[in-house]
């Protein structure tokens, strides 16, 4: 099976996207086809032994649309070209709209002025009473000019109608075209029947087209704002970089840089690609990538991300990733994929939109026939027919879900939360259990010295002796002691002799003295009593810390307590998650006593301890069998199966590549507070989608009967086609504007 993305051209409403989905899904070998109206993209999964890209493109073209395969390597150039084309289209729409308004306003003045209670000044040769033919021809000319400006509705509308996939343009084209042709017949008959000058509907055709153009223009402008997050991310990457070769600086395009090359990053410039600092230091702003507003200090050996901003120092970096392998490129790809994939909630709207236009045409025709049989004039019947066709635009239905998802994923990205699909964004709000891996997720994942207890001498002396002995050790607990001593500015020398005692500790010789550092098992083997340290050792163990006993010349001199410290935001994050009514479970391979202590410190609901790496997925599966929607949060390779098993897999950004690949959501800041933010963002987005769908359905449910004359039948008003056109345009703009409100959401 192969998954590809195609750029679809010529779509104007939900019926178009539904038609493209329908025809491509019928192709032999296609497993799934999803078309996103907001991004004009189709994601299709098919059996490449049965189908070729040319077959897919040909099928889409036969349905009346254009299709072009999106090539990942050329993504940036395609995006830039697409942006240029979008801007050109936007300016053309604006120009045609201005011309259309300039012709529609005098047409409205001419055709409707005589209906006002006061007299509007009008030249005598255009008077309806004295020169009815001039009155009609002037309207005809102005209307033709407006229809030329809005010719796209007729070209696309009739094209899709003849291909058997009528869309919103078809409704506008048939409705306004009928009004225009009726008025043209009346105009031709004026010489023999001057009273027919009262039966012209030119202004309905022209003003409806103008209002629909206005709606589409505003919709286009609003839709452009929904994808701003991706545009901003793409603009982060500089086009050139300063490469160092043989001590010389040369500015070259980013595309020419290869891994392993050395680049110079000057103060105030952007980091061109991902890499490692080999010399220099500076403060780097990574806020657009991680959501973390505070600049990060970078020194030799630290990683830097392409697209981040270097502040005050010059640095040299060694390139580790280029092209589509960079962090920035992967983030952009994740966001594009998320915005291209549909959430399950959108399927209802898509199904409705697929049958909507033919149904509306049937309702319009039926309403017109009923009113005709009841003895009403052809002009009245035409008003009903045009009003129903024009008010029933399915655009709002088609835009309700994708616009909200685009804005939602954009808000997530700006907060350092990368959501991989619309489905993940939707399912997240249903989460009722969050399972947290302990090490590296709830805790820092790096042991630190918590306390030093001595029998004789100072704490500093004991720490220095232990650090010197552990200097050649590779054990994480030993490294924690060495790091603490270095942080205190101690100069450490290597021991004269060193031996690792597997599972117990180390044995070393320093300044002629025999030193042992290890656990209680080592003391037992050496027949060394805990003595006065017994109570303190038990207290340390109860806190989930590891007591490391320091023995000098066979005498216990003190304890160094080492522990994996809890992250500063873990308690606040877990409290916030629980307040949302979500159960929090901590999963760890640690012993029960340590796990229970840390669990009580961070206020989780339940602790599952002594879990083997391979059994984590089984714990998640067990919760799912109890009917729970589970979010798994982890960072290690051993968490990958559990992340894949969970309903929503949430990977800590600093974790392994495998964990990140297995997840549905990536937290760039490695902060548990972002788990709470991800759930809140999902709830806000789904609420927004439901609001959009509600207004779209309600609008059409109420609008169509009113346009069909139901209120008029009971003595109420008749809907004017121009009002119908304005209302239809407003519904689409309302839906997109409501989606844009998400941008202001506080997570």
Phi and psi in degrees as a GROMACS rama.xvg file:
@    title "Ramachandran Plot"
@    xaxis  label "Phi"
@    yaxis  label "Psi"
@TYPE xy
-128.053  139.947  UNK-2
-114.294  127.804  UNK-3
-133.233  160.506  UNK-4
-118.252  132.004  UNK-5
-120.665  141.867  UNK-6
-88.8376  120.654  UNK-7
-101.294  130.127  UNK-8
-111.917  147.413  UNK-9
95.2485  4.95379  UNK-10
-84.3302  137.797  UNK-11
-124.313  -18.299  UNK-12
-155.398  -178.706  UNK-13
-63.4172  -29.5937  UNK-14
-65.6256  -33.6414  UNK-15
-65.1043  -50.9797  UNK-16
-62.5856  -36.5437  UNK-17
-66.5517  -38.2328  UNK-18
-65.6416  -42.535  UNK-19
-64.1277  -42.7057  UNK-20
-60.1958  -44.1126  UNK-21
-63.8644  -45.6505  UNK-22
-72.6178  -34.9244  UNK-23
-75.1232  -32.7459  UNK-24
-67.4437  -22.3244  UNK-25
-77.6952  -14.2795  UNK-26
-66.5318  138.394  UNK-27
-66.6362  124.05  UNK-28
105.209  -10.8437  UNK-29
-83.3981  123.772  UNK-30
-88.8582  -43.9932  UNK-31
-150.871  141.691  UNK-32
-139.191  124.943  UNK-33
-127.953  129.374  UNK-34
-115.729  127.573  UNK-35
-104.123  114.422  UNK-36
-65.8196  -35.3349  UNK-37
-69.1023  -33.0368  UNK-38
-106.515  -4.6204  UNK-39
57.7102  38.3669  UNK-40
-124.57  145.843  UNK-41
-116.693  125.698  UNK-42
-104.249  120.828  UNK-43
-128.57  134.196  UNK-44
-113.155  123.662  UNK-45
-147.286  164.797  UNK-46
-85.3545  111.274  UNK-47
-71.3183  -9.57013  UNK-48
-80.2104  -19.1474  UNK-49
-105.497  -17.8425  UNK-50
-142.692  148.193  UNK-51
-122.545  156.885  UNK-52
-54.1362  -34.9972  UNK-53
-63.1915  -35.8945  UNK-54
-65.7866  -40.3564  UNK-55
-65.2946  -47.0315  UNK-56
-60.8385  -43.9567  UNK-57
-61.6379  -40.5507  UNK-58
-64.9496  -42.8459  UNK-59
-64.5084  -41.1032  UNK-60
-66.3625  -35.3315  UNK-61
-66.6646  -24.4107  UNK-62
-81.6649  -4.03711  UNK-63
100.847  15.1568  UNK-64
-126.27  168.241  UNK-65
-102.406  148.626  UNK-66
-140.832  141.466  UNK-67
-143.827  128.463  UNK-68
-69.276  130.598  UNK-69
-89.8759  121.576  UNK-70
-97.6711  120.567  UNK-71
-52.9754  -41.6538  UNK-72
-63.6918  -28.5039  UNK-73
-102.401  16.8509  UNK-74
-54.3698  -46.514  UNK-75
-65.2564  -44.9473  UNK-76
-64.5606  -41.2036  UNK-77
-61.2658  -42.0861  UNK-78
-63.0439  -43.5435  UNK-79
-63.6903  -43.7566  UNK-80
-64.4509  -41.4286  UNK-81
-62.8126  -39.3674  UNK-82
-65.149  -40.3796  UNK-83
-62.9705  -45.8477  UNK-84
-63.3951  -39.742  UNK-85
-62.9043  -43.7147  UNK-86
-64.4436  -39.919  UNK-87
-64.0373  -44.3034  UNK-88
-61.6201  -41.1601  UNK-89
-60.6655  -45.487  UNK-90
-68.25  -36.907  UNK-91
-65.1811  -42.903  UNK-92
-59.125  -43.1264  UNK-93
-63.1735  -43.7314  UNK-94
-64.7021  -46.4384  UNK-95
-64.3245  -36.8241  UNK-96
-63.9807  -43.7829  UNK-97
-61.4397  -45.5215  UNK-98
-61.4522  -43.3455  UNK-99
-61.1851  -43.3427  UNK-100
-63.5812  -41.0972  UNK-101
-60.9159  -30.7679  UNK-102
-89.5511  -33.7212  UNK-103
-71.5449  -35.6708  UNK-104
-63.9043  -51.3132  UNK-105
-63.744  -31.1785  UNK-106
-63.4919  -43.5212  UNK-107
-64.5898  -40.9286  UNK-108
-60.0703  -45.127  UNK-109
-69.8222  -44.5577  UNK-110
-81.7857  -32.1187  UNK-111
-108.06  -10.5859  UNK-112
-58.3544  -37.7102  UNK-113
-71.6614  -12.0409  UNK-114
-86.5865  -10.7298  UNK-115
-75.3127  155.697  UNK-116
-69.0705  -18.7294  UNK-117
-115.708  157.049  UNK-118
-85.0515  131.113  UNK-119
-98.167  139.127  UNK-120
-64.9178  133.192  UNK-121
-149.46  135.565  UNK-122
-57.7597  144.855  UNK-123
-61.141  -34.5999  UNK-124
-70.1508  -9.6102  UNK-125
-106.687  9.62437  UNK-126
-68.8475  137.44  UNK-127
-69.678  -32.1209  UNK-128
-78.0602  -44.7727  UNK-129
-92.5922  -31.9949  UNK-130
-132.26  68.4508  UNK-131
-59.9644  -34.7285  UNK-132
-66.6614  -43.253  UNK-133
-60.6433  -42.4491  UNK-134
-56.9517  -44.0128  UNK-135
-74.1756  -43.0674  UNK-136
-65.9486  -38.8484  UNK-137
-60.2555  -42.5418  UNK-138
-65.4738  -39.3239  UNK-139
-60.433  -46.041  UNK-140
-62.4854  -48.6695  UNK-141
-61.6731  -39.5799  UNK-142
-66.5199  -43.2502  UNK-143
-59.3128  -40.91  UNK-144
-63.6029  -39.9457  UNK-145
-65.5429  -44.4589  UNK-146
-65.9008  -30.2066  UNK-147
-65.6062  -41.9579  UNK-148
-62.2975  -35.56  UNK-149
-102.928  27.5092  UNK-150
-60.5954  -23.1674  UNK-151
-59.8568  -35.1252  UNK-152
-60.5501  -37.4845  UNK-153
-79.6813  -40.9737  UNK-154
-62.4635  -52.095  UNK-155
-72.0005  -42.1001  UNK-156
-59.9339  -49.3323  UNK-157
-74.4427  -31.5151  UNK-158
-61.7285  -49.3715  UNK-159
-69.1629  -32.1071  UNK-160
-64.0684  -44.6783  UNK-161
-69.2692  -24.0765  UNK-162
-84.9432  -1.20413  UNK-163
84.2378  15.1604  UNK-164
-129.981  64.3813  UNK-165
-59.5804  145.487  UNK-166
-130.873  -166.682  UNK-167
-59.1038  -39.4861  UNK-168
-62.0276  -33.3468  UNK-169
-63.9572  -40.9521  UNK-170
-61.6394  -47.2283  UNK-171
-65.3148  -44.4058  UNK-172
-62.5144  -45.9041  UNK-173
-67.624  -44.7593  UNK-174
-63.2713  -55.2487  UNK-175
-71.5407  -33.1542  UNK-176
-63.3488  -39.4109  UNK-177
-63.8623  -44.3601  UNK-178
-62.6078  -40.4166  UNK-179
-67.3506  -47.1747  UNK-180
-64.2885  -39.3277  UNK-181
-60.9939  -45.5516  UNK-182
-65.2522  -35.6122  UNK-183
-65.1907  -41.5395  UNK-184
-63.0441  -42.6034  UNK-185
-61.8662  -39.2164  UNK-186
-63.9994  -44.7909  UNK-187
-62.7181  -30.8115  UNK-188
-87.1123  -3.89058  UNK-189
-59.8611  -41.9725  UNK-190
-53.7199  -37.7869  UNK-191
-91.9325  -24.5023  UNK-192
-133.471  79.658  UNK-193
-55.4556  -28.0393  UNK-194
-65.0109  -16.1323  UNK-195
-68.301  -10.0182  UNK-196
-63.9776  -20.0441  UNK-197
-81.0745  -10.0421  UNK-198
-110.623  34.8047  UNK-199
-95.4787  138.104  UNK-200
-122.765  28.8004  UNK-201
-58.8339  -42.6108  UNK-202
-64.1456  -31.8639  UNK-203
-63.6012  -47.1417  UNK-204
-62.4216  -49.3648  UNK-205
-69.1757  -45.3067  UNK-206
-70.0616  -37.1321  UNK-207
-61.3938  -46.5961  UNK-208
-60.0057  -42.411  UNK-209
-64.1281  -44.1229  UNK-210
-66.4818  -38.7754  UNK-211
-65.8587  -39.3356  UNK-212
-61.2904  -41.396  UNK-213
-61.9502  -44.7878  UNK-214
-61.22  -44.5881  UNK-215
-65.7056  -35.5224  UNK-216
-65.8199  -47.6376  UNK-217
-64.9762  -37.7891  UNK-218
-63.8733  -43.1247  UNK-219
-62.4618  -41.9632  UNK-220
-65.6872  -41.2898  UNK-221
-68.579  -40.6769  UNK-222
-62.1684  -33.7521  UNK-223
-61.6405  -34.8718  UNK-224
-71.4766  -25.0209  UNK-225
-68.8962  -24.6755  UNK-226
-104.312  19.1951  UNK-227
-61.5437  -34.3116  UNK-228
-59.3957  -43.5543  UNK-229
-67.1368  -41.9688  UNK-230
-59.6947  -43.4212  UNK-231
-63.7809  -40.2723  UNK-232
-64.117  -40.9014  UNK-233
-66.9436  -31.278  UNK-234
-76.1626  -12.3819  UNK-235
-68.0202  -35.6588  UNK-236
-74.9828  123.583  UNK-237
-70.5254  157.316  UNK-238
-82.9464  -25.7899  UNK-239
-129.493  165.004  UNK-240
-143.088  156.78  UNK-241
-96.2797  111.431  UNK-242
-96.2395  139.134  UNK-243
-102.224  120.621  UNK-244
-137.173  122.482  UNK-245
54.203  38.1262  UNK-246
77.8995  1.21633  UNK-247
-106.052  145.752  UNK-248
-93.6735  134.061  UNK-249
-140.437  131.565  UNK-250
-87.4365  120.632  UNK-251
-131.56  155.123  UNK-252
-62.2669  147.332  UNK-253
-54.8765  -36.4141  UNK-254
-61.0701  -24.2133  UNK-255
-86.2184  -11.7148  UNK-256
-74.0349  137.346  UNK-257
-117.014  157.786  UNK-258
-62.2841  143.619  UNK-259
94.6192  -14.2522  UNK-260
-79.299  155.638  UNK-261
-101.212  129.617  UNK-262
-118.54  149.439  UNK-263
-100.495  128.48  UNK-264
-110.884  110.392  UNK-265
-84.0124  157.748  UNK-266
-58.7849  136.261  UNK-267
84.0936  1.29359  UNK-268
-107.843  164.515  UNK-269
-86.3942  147.659  UNK-270
-72.0429  122.571  UNK-271
-71.8414  -42.5966  UNK-272
-142.297  175.854  UNK-273
-74.3163  142.587  UNK-274
-175.161  -172.148  UNK-275
-119.334  136.862  UNK-276
-70.7769  127.433  UNK-277
-107.11  -18.865  UNK-278
-161.091  153.049  UNK-279
87.9668  172.205  UNK-280
-151.565  156.864  UNK-281
-170.157  174.416  UNK-282
-99.3332  134.529  UNK-283
-124.748  131.708  UNK-284
-90.6906  113.353  UNK-285
-110.996  19.493  UNK-286
-60.3625  -36.9752  UNK-287
-69.8211  -20.5635  UNK-288
-99.0968  -34.5319  UNK-289
-112.186  -15.3635  UNK-290
81.1619  -3.52449  UNK-291
-84.0845  114.52  UNK-292
-75.5741  -24.5836  UNK-293
-80.3206  128.902  UNK-294
-58.9025  146.031  UNK-295
-103.413  131.034  UNK-296
-74.9524  130.269  UNK-297
-119.655  133.561  UNK-298
-130.517  178.004  UNK-299
-54.6099  130.433  UNK-300
97.1096  -16.993  UNK-301
-78.1376  154.022  UNK-302
-87.9226  144.065  UNK-303
-125.439  148.044  UNK-304
-105.624  132.763  UNK-305
-59.2256  133.228  UNK-306
101.321  -15.2081  UNK-307
-78.5194  158.613  UNK-308
-102.449  125.837  UNK-309
-84.7178  130.392  UNK-310
-89.9257  -78.0845  UNK-311
-115.262  -6.05886  UNK-312
-126.477  151.957  UNK-313
-85.2841  138.49  UNK-314
-136.861  154.402  UNK-315
-113.22  135.998  UNK-316
-127.698  149.958  UNK-317
-101.574  123.578  UNK-318
-70.3592  129.381  UNK-319
-111.149  -27.2224  UNK-320
-139.695  140.274  UNK-321
-131.592  168.8  UNK-322
55.7086  -131.132  UNK-323
-76.2545  -4.14136  UNK-324
-87.8491  -9.48723  UNK-325
-71.6561  157.64  UNK-326
-58.5028  -43.9597  UNK-327
-62.7078  -44.847  UNK-328
-62.6779  -39.0234  UNK-329
-67.6787  -38.2408  UNK-330
-63.5089  -46.0183  UNK-331
-61.0027  -43.3081  UNK-332
-62.9914  -43.7454  UNK-333
-58.9557  -44.5514  UNK-334
-67.9116  -41.3209  UNK-335
-63.8003  -40.9438  UNK-336
-63.8578  -42.1704  UNK-337
-63.3907  -41.6367  UNK-338
-75.2791  -21.2366  UNK-339
-85.4249  -22.7562  UNK-340
-92.3843  140.803  UNK-341
-87.1966  147.48  UNK-342
-82.5788  149.696  UNK-343
-54.3977  -30.6564  UNK-344
-63.4697  -22.5341  UNK-345
-79.0376  -14.3149  UNK-346
-63.5058  -36.3142  UNK-347
-61.2756  -48.5419  UNK-348
-62.459  -40.033  UNK-349
-65.3544  -41.0381  UNK-350
-63.3315  -45.2851  UNK-351
-62.0448  -45.8974  UNK-352
-61.9208  -34.074  UNK-353
-62.3815  -33.7963  UNK-354
-102.526  -3.05342  UNK-355
-66.4846  -53.2323  UNK-356
-61.9081  -48.606  UNK-357
-59.1523  -37.3479  UNK-358
-63.5743  -44.521  UNK-359
-62.0912  -41.5506  UNK-360
-60.1694  -41.4602  UNK-361
-63.2843  -42.9749  UNK-362
-63.5509  -43.7577  UNK-363
-60.7422  -44.3585  UNK-364
-67.587  -42.7355  UNK-365
-63.4132  -44.7899  UNK-366
-61.8168  -42.0378  UNK-367
-63.3248  -42.0877  UNK-368
-66.4029  -42.3368  UNK-369
-60.4611  -47.4397  UNK-370
-67.1247  -31.1823  UNK-371
-68.5481  -42.7573  UNK-372
-68.4196  -22.7166  UNK-373
-84.9964  7.10293  UNK-374
91.7912  12.8122  UNK-375
-80.7222  157.339  UNK-376
-67.5762  161.767  UNK-377
-62.7046  -35.2002  UNK-378
-63.4163  -42.5108  UNK-379
-63.9876  -46.1744  UNK-380
-60.7024  -40.6202  UNK-381
-64.4728  -39.364  UNK-382
-59.2578  -45.4281  UNK-383
-60.7925  -48.9151  UNK-384
-58.808  -49.1841  UNK-385
-66.4639  -43.0212  UNK-386
-60.9575  -44.3215  UNK-387
-63.1484  -45.7773  UNK-388
-63.3778  -40.2967  UNK-389
-76.9459  -38.3061  UNK-390
-75.0103  -21.7858  UNK-391
-89.6506  48.0213  UNK-392
-76.2572  126.985  UNK-393
-86.1112  8.14667  UNK-394
-55.7147  -46.4969  UNK-395
-58.0183  -39.253  UNK-396
-63.2177  -43.2636  UNK-397
-70.106  -28.2272  UNK-398
-92.0099  -15.8297  UNK-399
-53.8326  -48.1906  UNK-400
-85.411  -53.5754  UNK-401
-60.5057  -36.4428  UNK-402
-65.733  -41.4203  UNK-403
-64.7652  -40.6646  UNK-404
-67.0188  -39.6841  UNK-405
-61.6294  -45.6258  UNK-406
-67.7006  -42.2959  UNK-407
-60.0511  -46.497  UNK-408
-67.815  -32.5252  UNK-409
-66.6038  -42.569  UNK-410
-63.0675  -42.003  UNK-411
-59.4756  -47.5763  UNK-412
-61.5859  -39.5705  UNK-413
-69.3941  -15.4837  UNK-414
-103.336  10.199  UNK-415
78.2886  21.0381  UNK-416
-115.952  110.283  UNK-417
-97.9219  116.144  UNK-418
-104.043  123.544  UNK-419
-81.0575  -18.7859  UNK-420
-156.194  159.348  UNK-421
-64.5227  -32.499  UNK-422
-64.5917  -42.7407  UNK-423
-62.9343  -40.1976  UNK-424
-63.4227  -36.6828  UNK-425
-74.6081  -46.6857  UNK-426
-64.1721  -33.0203  UNK-427
-54.5345  -36.4827  UNK-428
-69.5707  -16.1287  UNK-429
-89.1759  -5.80112  UNK-430
-55.3221  128.243  UNK-431
-122.739  -3.05818  UNK-432
-137.853  126.83  UNK-433
-109.631  120.974  UNK-434
-101.739  121.396  UNK-435
-108.83  126.181  UNK-436
-69.4748  144.201  UNK-437
-78.4351  -61.9432  UNK-438
-70.3801  121.533  UNK-439
85.5277  -10.3477  UNK-440
-112.528  -61.7918  UNK-441
-80.2963  -37.8536  UNK-442
-105.982  170.713  UNK-443
-67.3421  -25.1525  UNK-444
81.1625  10.4497  UNK-445
-138.473  116.767  UNK-446
-62.1675  145.168  UNK-447
-135.48  153.849  UNK-448
-74.4911  125.225  UNK-449
-98.0702  -41.0971  UNK-450
-154.449  145.995  UNK-451
-122.113  123.325  UNK-452
-118.631  130.274  UNK-453
-122.372  159.49  UNK-454
-95.9454  -53.1452  UNK-455
-127.693  155.044  UNK-456
78.6915  -178.82  UNK-457
-91.7203  162.761  UNK-458
-64.4205  -36.695  UNK-459
-62.5252  -41.9666  UNK-460
-61.4845  -47.2293  UNK-461
-63.0847  -42.7279  UNK-462
-62.3577  -41.7376  UNK-463
-65.7208  -42.8196  UNK-464
-60.4199  -46.698  UNK-465
-64.7084  -40.4479  UNK-466
-66.2485  -40.7181  UNK-467
-60.9417  -43.1757  UNK-468
-67.7375  -36.8707  UNK-469
-83.1862  -4.84075  UNK-470
-56.4053  -35.5828  UNK-471
-95.8283  2.19832  UNK-472
-80.4126  155.142  UNK-473
-111.975  4.62041  UNK-474
-75.5273  136.871  UNK-475
-55.0595  -37.5831  UNK-476
-68.3118  -38.5025  UNK-477
-66.4041  -39.3696  UNK-478
-62.9388  -33.7392  UNK-479
-64.2648  -39.3118  UNK-480
-66.8552  -43.4286  UNK-481
-62.2957  -44.0186  UNK-482
-63.3078  -41.5358  UNK-483
-62.9731  -41.8575  UNK-484
-64.1769  -42.09  UNK-485
-66.2317  -36.9667  UNK-486
-62.9425  -28.9573  UNK-487
-87.6433  5.9908  UNK-488
78.8092  19.6519  UNK-489
-79.5922  140.768  UNK-490
-91.9442  125.647  UNK-491
-111.617  136.497  UNK-492
-114.041  154.299  UNK-493
-76.3067  149.971  UNK-494
-72.4695  157.143  UNK-495
-69.8802  -36.1309  UNK-496
-134.13  149.965  UNK-497
-148.717  137.23  UNK-498
-145.019  132.042  UNK-499
-88.7907  127.046  UNK-500
-102.214  96.9381  UNK-501
-53.8477  126.445  UNK-502
76.3441  2.00286  UNK-503
-128.513  -41.7399  UNK-504
154.891  -140.854  UNK-505
-136.623  159.026  UNK-506
-126.003  130.391  UNK-507
-144.315  163.588  UNK-508
-122.494  122.84  UNK-509
-133.404  122.971  UNK-510
53.3579  37.9831  UNK-511
80.532  1.75953  UNK-512
-104.885  141.757  UNK-513
-84.3268  124.481  UNK-514
-126.959  134.171  UNK-515
-120.075  134.871  UNK-516
-132.864  122.451  UNK-517
-179.114  -160.771  UNK-518
-94.9517  -175.539  UNK-519
-65.2177  -29.9977  UNK-520
-61.9235  -39.0986  UNK-521
-63.3029  -41.5483  UNK-522
-62.4411  -42.1092  UNK-523
-61.3115  -44.1174  UNK-524
-63.1741  -32.9146  UNK-525
-91.1477  3.8638  UNK-526
56.8584  41.2187  UNK-527
-106.514  126.03  UNK-528
-82.6146  144.679  UNK-529
-68.699  -32.827  UNK-530
54.572  -127.464  UNK-531
-67.4972  -13.1531  UNK-532
-87.7599  -4.78029  UNK-533
-58.937  -48.9927  UNK-534
-61.7827  -43.3434  UNK-535
-66.7555  -39.0564  UNK-536
-63.1742  -41.3951  UNK-537
-65.0933  -39.7742  UNK-538
-63.5444  -42.0912  UNK-539
-63.4553  -45.3381  UNK-540
-62.7221  -37.7132  UNK-541
-63.5636  -27.997  UNK-542
-82.4817  2.48118  UNK-543
80.6195  13.8953  UNK-544
-98.1137  162.318  UNK-545
-105.375  115.747  UNK-546
-81.9037  125.437  UNK-547
-109.677  115.589  UNK-548
-86.0596  132.47  UNK-549
-107.253  117.269  UNK-550
-112.867  124.274  UNK-551
-117.717  121.531  UNK-552
53.7006  48.0773  UNK-553
65.4625  16.3205  UNK-554
-123.392  127.142  UNK-555
-68.3104  116.313  UNK-556
-103.794  -16.0531  UNK-557
171.877  178.503  UNK-558
-127.676  136.776  UNK-559
-112.664  117.373  UNK-560
-90.4383  125.735  UNK-561
-123.058  139.241  UNK-562
-152.034  156.217  UNK-563
-82.4867  109.834  UNK-564
-75.2296  149.729  UNK-565
-74.6372  137.649  UNK-566
-62.5687  147.151  UNK-567
-60.8232  -28.7895  UNK-568
-100.699  -1.41247  UNK-569
-59.831  -45.948  UNK-570
-63.3791  -48.1304  UNK-571
-60.6264  -43.1023  UNK-572
-62.7796  -47.2999  UNK-573
-65.3683  -38.3893  UNK-574
-61.4961  -42.093  UNK-575
-67.5191  -39.3561  UNK-576
-63.404  -43.4232  UNK-577
-65.8374  -34.1901  UNK-578
-65.6013  -21.2742  UNK-579
-80.353  -0.651577  UNK-580
86.0952  18.8639  UNK-581
-103.271  130.65  UNK-582
-76.4343  138.948  UNK-583
-115.168  123.193  UNK-584
-116.287  131.028  UNK-585
-102.157  129.141  UNK-586
-114.038  128.777  UNK-587
-154.773  156.255  UNK-588
-89.9994  -4.02972  UNK-589
-64.117  163.246  UNK-590
-67.2638  159.705  UNK-591
-59.0875  -41.2898  UNK-592
-64.4576  -46.1709  UNK-593
-63.8875  -46.2554  UNK-594
-61.6214  -44.029  UNK-595
-63.5397  -38.4275  UNK-596
-64.7499  -48.7573  UNK-597
-65.5867  -38.3628  UNK-598
-59.5171  -40.5759  UNK-599
-69.7286  -32.179  UNK-600
-68.3975  -35.9024  UNK-601
-100.331  4.31812  UNK-602
66.8906  33.9194  UNK-603
-73.6054  158.745  UNK-604
-76.3266  -35.2385  UNK-605
-148.076  146.711  UNK-606
-120.815  128.139  UNK-607
-114.489  109.049  UNK-608
-108.764  172.532  UNK-609
52.7334  41.0399  UNK-610
-94.2188  126.239  UNK-611
-70.5882  149.482  UNK-612
-50.3103  -41.0179  UNK-613
-73.4858  -12.1374  UNK-614
-96.6162  -2.98431  UNK-615
-62.4661  -41.3291  UNK-616
-62.6183  -34.1036  UNK-617
-66.1421  -36.0592  UNK-618
-63.9364  -43.7423  UNK-619
-63.1399  -44.5832  UNK-620
-61.3323  -39.6776  UNK-621
-61.3105  -41.8308  UNK-622
-64.7818  -39.5859  UNK-623
-65.1567  -35.5085  UNK-624
-66.2691  -22.2165  UNK-625
-83.7439  7.20505  UNK-626
86.0036  16.9011  UNK-627
-91.2068  147.651  UNK-628
-95.3713  112.748  UNK-629
-105.815  130.706  UNK-630
-106.337  125.152  UNK-631
-104.582  130.701  UNK-632
-117.965  120.884  UNK-633
-154.705  175.645  UNK-634
-136.507  -15.5993  UNK-635
-99.0008  167.836  UNK-636
-59.0488  -37.5874  UNK-637
-69.0395  -11.8414  UNK-638
-88.8211  -14.4253  UNK-639
-55.1833  -46.5508  UNK-640
-61.0472  -38.9329  UNK-641
-68.4449  -38.0702  UNK-642
-63.1048  -40.3156  UNK-643
-70.9914  -34.5131  UNK-644
-71.6246  -35.7162  UNK-645
-63.7823  157.052  UNK-646
-62.8302  -38.116  UNK-647
-133.385  118.194  UNK-648
-94.6722  127.878  UNK-649
-123.492  110.454  UNK-650
-100.159  139.474  UNK-651
-74.2098  128.683  UNK-652
-57.8452  -28.7279  UNK-653
-83.001  -0.246354  UNK-654
-79.1811  -170.147  UNK-655
-71.1712  155.259  UNK-656
-60.6354  -35.4803  UNK-657
-65.9676  -41.1236  UNK-658
-62.9061  -43.3763  UNK-659
-63.2026  -42.5728  UNK-660
-64.8271  -34.8639  UNK-661
-78.9029  -10.0542  UNK-662
-94.5787  166.636  UNK-663
-100.404  -25.7965  UNK-664
-131.82  138.99  UNK-665
-119.151  126.92  UNK-666
-98.3539  103.277  UNK-667
-65.0128  -30.3232  UNK-668
-87.0523  -3.72998  UNK-669
54.6631  37.3004  UNK-670
-117.501  127.713  UNK-671
-63.866  -22.8905  UNK-672
-59.839  -26.8931  UNK-673
-72.188  -18.7297  UNK-674
-67.2949  -45.8962  UNK-675
-59.9393  -44.4496  UNK-676
-63.6239  -38.2795  UNK-677
-63.8202  -43.2068  UNK-678
-66.1065  -42.5886  UNK-679
-63.7325  -42.7213  UNK-680
-61.1889  -41.5554  UNK-681
-61.8352  -44.8434  UNK-682
-61.0642  -43.8829  UNK-683
-64.5031  -41.5756  UNK-684
-67.3395  -44.4177  UNK-685
-64.7986  -39.2988  UNK-686
-61.6836  -40.3238  UNK-687
-64.3946  -42.6673  UNK-688
-62.0528  -44.2693  UNK-689
-63.1358  -39.3396  UNK-690
-61.1626  -45.317  UNK-691
-61.5639  -47.3195  UNK-692
-64.7152  -38.4606  UNK-693
-59.624  -50.8634  UNK-694
-64.9581  -38.0501  UNK-695
-65.3022  -45.9272  UNK-696
-67.5288  -45.6033  UNK-697
-60.9872  -42.5707  UNK-698
-58.9683  -49.556  UNK-699
-70.4344  -36.7536  UNK-700
-63.2617  -38.4059  UNK-701
-87.2741  -37.2985  UNK-702
-66.7866  -42.4791  UNK-703
-65.0795  -47.842  UNK-704
-60.6807  -38.4581  UNK-705
-63.7937  -44.5744  UNK-706
-64.4778  -33.1159  UNK-707
-74.8754  -5.5919  UNK-708
94.5308  18.626  UNK-709
-62.1955  -44.7549  UNK-710
-64.4552  -38.9152  UNK-711
-62.5325  -36.5959  UNK-712
-62.4824  -25.0524  UNK-713
-107.534  26.094  UNK-714
86.8152  8.11924  UNK-715
-88.2592  -172.364  UNK-716
-79.1141  160.098  UNK-717
-100.721  134.816  UNK-718
-76.8555  124.573  UNK-719
-75.6453  136.711  UNK-720
-53.624  -32.7704  UNK-721
-67.0641  -41.7239  UNK-722
-64.7479  -38.1377  UNK-723
-61.6465  -42.6337  UNK-724
-63.2751  -42.4532  UNK-725
-64.8816  -43.9871  UNK-726
-62.9334  -41.6399  UNK-727
-61.477  -44.604  UNK-728
-62.9901  -41.7528  UNK-729
-63.2054  -34.4425  UNK-730
-63.2727  -41.5522  UNK-731
-67.6386  -43.9884  UNK-732
-64.1266  -38.3962  UNK-733
-60.7434  -44.529  UNK-734
-63.4744  -47.3595  UNK-735
-66.7627  -40.1314  UNK-736
-63.5931  -38.7525  UNK-737
-63.6628  -39.6888  UNK-738
-63.7362  -38.2401  UNK-739
-67.4206  -18.7211  UNK-740
-61.3124  -26.6083  UNK-741
-58.4657  -27.6858  UNK-742
-59.5728  -28.8939  UNK-743
-89.8869  1.88244  UNK-744
-65.4121  134.616  UNK-745
-95.2649  116.702  UNK-746
